[in-house]
C-alpha cells in the first residue's frame, strides 16, 4: 500500500482556511483604506502557491537528479568528485597566473588591487567560473554523501532498536523532530548555504496563510542536522515522516495576522504572534523565534523575542519580484557571483558557509 503524505491530504483544509481568511479580511477592511501586510495580493499569492506545488514535486525530481551524483553510490559520483578536484586545481593555477599578470611578473603584496584590466581580467573571469564549479561541486558531493549516510532507513537498520508504533514512539518522534527542526531552522539563518534554500520562505512582503505554502524547492542540496538521528533511538522511519508532516501542518496556521494571541499557551507553543516576529525584517526581530510547534527551544537557547513594534515583513533587501524562478534562485546567483569575485579559498568557502550578514559586509 503506497504511503500517504499527510501534507497532501491537508491541501483541501489549507485552501479552505485561506478562503476563510480572505473573506474575514474583506469583511473587515483597514480603517485607513490602505492595503495591510496580511491582505492577499494576486501576484504574491500565485507565487506562494506555485512554490508550494514545486516543493511537493521537488523531492521526486531531486531523487532522479541527485541520487546518481552521490559519491560511492551513483554512477556520476566519481565525475562529480573529479570536477571538484580539477576545477579546484584550475582555480589555484589561474589565480597564481592572474596575480603575476597584475603585478607585472611578481606576486603582489597581500591586499593590493590589480593595476591592469586586460589579461588579468580575462584570467579573473575564467578563474571565477572555475571557482564556482569547484565550490559548487564540492558542496553538492558533500550534501549527497551526507544525506545518503544519515537517512532514516539506513540509521534505523544500524540502530538495532525499535520503539514500535505506539503513543510513546509517536511522541518521541514529534518532540524529537521539533527539537532538531529548531537547530536546522536556526542554522538556516546563520549559514548562507542553508539560507539560500530558506530565503524563499521569507521573500514575501505579505503575511497570510498563503505565505506558509511558499516553501523551498532545493532542500536536497544542503547539509543539516539529520532527522534520521531519531532512528538511532529506535523511531521507525515511517513515524519520522509522519512527524515531519505534522510539523509542517502545524506551521500553516501560524502564518496569519488575524489571530493576535492565544493566551497562556503563548508561553509554550509557537503562535502567530511569535512567528510574525520571525518573519520580520526589523532589526530587533532578525533571526528570532525559530521554533516550530514549541517556542520553548527559543527560550532555552536565547533566541526568543516577543512581538512588540509593528512587524515589517520581507527581507532586509527585498527582491521585488513575484517570479517563482527568481525567488528560488536569487540567493544562489548572488553566492555564485561572490565566489567568482573572491580572492582565496577562505573567502570562497566563507561566502557559502558563513552568515548572510558577513557576506554582505565582505562583498562591500
Secondary structure, DSSP 8 states (H G I E B T S, - for coil): -----HHHHTHHHHHHHHHHHHHHHHHS--TTSS--TTS--HHHHHHHHHHHHHHHHHHHHHHHHHGGGSTTTSTTHHHHHHHHHHHHHHHHHHHHHHHHHHTTSS---TT---S-SSHHHHHHHHHHHHHHHHHHHHHHHHHHHHHHHT-HHHHHHHH----TTSHHHHHHHHHHHHHHHHHHHHHHHH-HHHHHHHHHHH--S--SGGGGG---S-GGGS----TTHHHHTT--HHHHHHHHHHHHHHHHHTS-SS----GGGGGTB--HHHHHHHTB-SGGGTT----SSBSHHHHHHT------S---BS-SS------HHHHHHHHHHHHHHHHHH--SHHHHHHHHHS-HHHHHHHH-
